[in-house]
Amino acid sequence: MGTDEQVSDLLLLLPELARRLRPRPPRDSPAPSLSLAQIKAMTHLAQHGEEKMSELARGLDISLPAATDLVDRLAAGGHVERVRDERDRRIVLVRLSPAAQARIAPILARRRRAVEETLRALDEQERAAFIKGLHLLAQHLADDACPPRTEEHGGTP
C-alpha cells in the first residue's frame, strides 16, 4: 500500500475512531438523562480532575459562557460541585460529585480495556511506533488548529 492509499485510509479511519471514543453511557444503563455534552464534560473532569471554568472550556473546546451553562446544568443535577480554591478563595473550581465519578468510571474503564487490548496485540517496537505516530499526528493537527468553537456541543459551525 502506497503513502497516498495509507493517508486516504487513515483519513477515513480517524472519524470512526473519534466517533467510537465519544463518551457514551453503558448500553445496560437506564435511559440516559444526560446530554452528550454533559457526559463529555464529566468524562473530561474525570480524566483531568477539578479545573477552573476557563480550563474546562478550553479542554472541551467550547466558549466560557457555554461551559458555564453546561456546569450550571450539571450542578443542578448533582453531577458536579463548585468549590473554592484553597490557595486563592476568589478562584472557583469545578469537580465531579462522587455519584458522577461512579457513573463515568465504566466509560473510562471500557476505553482503557480497548487501548490495553490494542497495545497487547502489538510487539514493543510496534507499540512505540504506534504511540509516536499518534503523538506526531496530534501535534500536526494542533499546529493547524482553528480557534475554539462557540457551540456547546463542539459541533461543526
C-alpha positions as CSV (number, residue, x, y, z in Angstrom):
1,M,0.0,0.0,0.0
2,G,1.5,3.3,-1.1
3,T,1.6,6.5,1.0
4,D,-1.4,8.0,-0.8
5,E,-3.5,5.0,0.0
6,Q,-2.3,5.0,3.6
7,V,-3.2,8.6,4.0
8,S,-6.7,8.0,2.5
9,D,-7.2,5.0,4.7
10,L,-6.2,6.9,7.8
11,L,-8.4,9.9,6.9
12,L,-11.3,7.6,6.7
13,L,-10.4,5.8,9.9
14,L,-9.9,9.0,12.1
15,P,-13.6,10.0,12.1
16,E,-14.6,6.4,13.0
17,L,-12.1,6.4,15.9
18,A,-13.4,9.8,17.1
19,R,-17.0,8.5,17.0
20,R,-16.0,5.4,18.9
21,L,-14.1,7.4,21.5
22,R,-17.1,9.7,22.3
23,P,-18.2,9.1,25.8
24,R,-21.5,7.2,25.9
25,P,-23.3,5.7,28.8
26,P,-23.1,1.9,29.0
27,R,-25.7,0.0,26.9
28,D,-27.1,-1.7,30.0
29,S,-27.6,1.6,31.9
30,P,-31.1,3.1,32.4
31,A,-32.2,5.7,29.8
32,P,-29.5,8.4,29.9
33,S,-30.6,11.6,31.5
34,L,-27.5,13.4,30.4
35,S,-26.7,15.1,27.1
36,L,-23.6,14.1,25.1
37,A,-22.1,17.5,26.0
38,Q,-22.7,16.8,29.7
39,I,-21.2,13.3,29.5
40,K,-18.2,14.7,27.6
41,A,-17.7,17.4,30.4
42,M,-18.0,14.7,33.1
43,T,-15.5,12.5,31.3
44,H,-13.1,15.4,30.9
45,L,-13.3,16.2,34.6
46,A,-12.8,12.5,35.5
47,Q,-9.6,12.4,33.5
48,H,-8.2,15.8,34.4
49,G,-9.5,16.4,37.9
50,E,-11.0,19.6,39.2
51,E,-10.5,22.6,37.0
52,K,-11.2,26.3,36.7
53,M,-14.1,27.1,34.4
54,S,-11.7,28.6,31.8
55,E,-9.6,25.3,31.8
56,L,-12.8,23.2,31.4
57,A,-13.9,25.4,28.4
58,R,-10.5,25.1,26.8
59,G,-10.4,21.4,27.4
60,L,-13.9,20.9,25.8
61,D,-13.2,23.4,23.0
62,I,-16.2,25.5,23.9
63,S,-16.7,29.1,24.9
64,L,-16.6,30.1,28.5
65,P,-20.4,31.0,28.5
66,A,-21.2,27.6,27.1
67,A,-19.1,25.9,29.7
68,T,-20.8,27.9,32.5
69,D,-24.2,26.9,31.2
70,L,-23.1,23.3,30.9
71,V,-21.7,23.3,34.5
72,D,-24.9,25.0,35.8
73,R,-27.0,22.2,34.4
74,L,-24.6,19.5,35.7
75,A,-24.6,21.2,39.2
76,A,-28.4,21.3,39.2
77,G,-28.4,17.6,38.6
78,G,-25.9,16.9,41.3
79,H,-23.2,15.8,38.9
80,V,-20.6,18.5,39.6
81,E,-19.6,20.6,42.6
82,R,-18.2,24.1,42.6
83,V,-15.5,24.6,45.2
84,R,-13.2,27.4,46.2
85,D,-9.5,27.1,45.6
86,E,-7.7,26.6,48.9
87,R,-4.9,28.9,47.9
88,D,-7.0,31.7,46.3
89,R,-10.6,31.8,47.5
90,R,-11.5,34.0,44.5
91,I,-11.0,31.1,42.2
92,V,-13.9,28.6,41.8
93,L,-13.1,25.1,40.7
94,V,-15.4,22.5,39.2
95,R,-15.2,18.9,40.1
96,L,-17.2,15.7,39.7
97,S,-19.5,14.7,42.5
98,P,-18.9,11.2,43.9
99,A,-22.0,9.9,42.2
100,A,-20.9,11.3,38.8
101,Q,-17.4,9.7,39.3
102,A,-19.2,6.3,39.7
103,R,-21.3,7.0,36.6
104,I,-18.3,7.8,34.5
105,A,-16.0,5.1,35.7
106,P,-17.4,2.3,33.5
107,I,-17.0,4.6,30.4
108,L,-13.3,5.2,31.2
109,A,-12.8,1.5,32.1
110,R,-14.2,0.5,28.7
111,R,-11.8,2.9,26.9
112,R,-8.9,1.7,28.9
113,R,-9.6,-2.0,28.1
114,A,-9.8,-1.2,24.4
115,V,-6.5,0.6,24.5
116,E,-4.8,-2.2,26.6
117,E,-6.1,-4.9,24.2
118,T,-4.9,-3.0,21.2
119,L,-1.4,-2.4,22.7
120,R,-1.2,-6.1,23.8
121,A,-1.7,-7.1,20.1
122,L,1.5,-5.2,19.2
123,D,5.1,-6.0,20.0
124,E,7.2,-3.5,21.9
125,Q,8.6,-1.8,18.8
126,E,5.2,-1.6,17.1
127,R,3.7,-0.1,20.3
128,A,6.4,2.6,20.4
129,A,5.9,3.4,16.7
130,F,2.1,3.5,17.1
131,I,2.3,5.8,20.1
132,K,4.9,8.0,18.4
133,G,2.7,8.3,15.3
134,L,-0.3,9.3,17.3
135,H,1.8,12.0,19.1
136,L,3.1,13.3,15.8
137,L,-0.4,13.4,14.3
138,A,-1.8,15.1,17.3
139,Q,1.0,17.7,17.2
140,H,0.4,18.4,13.5
141,L,-3.3,18.7,14.0
142,A,-2.7,21.1,16.9
143,D,-0.4,23.2,14.7
144,D,-3.3,23.6,12.2
145,A,-5.9,24.1,14.9
146,C,-8.7,26.6,14.4
147,P,-9.9,28.9,17.2
148,P,-12.1,27.2,19.8
149,R,-15.7,26.7,18.7
150,T,-18.5,28.6,20.3
151,E,-21.1,25.8,20.2
152,E,-21.7,23.9,23.4
153,H,-21.7,20.5,21.8
154,G,-18.4,21.0,19.9
155,G,-20.1,20.6,16.6
156,T,-19.1,22.0,13.3
157,P,-20.0,25.7,12.9
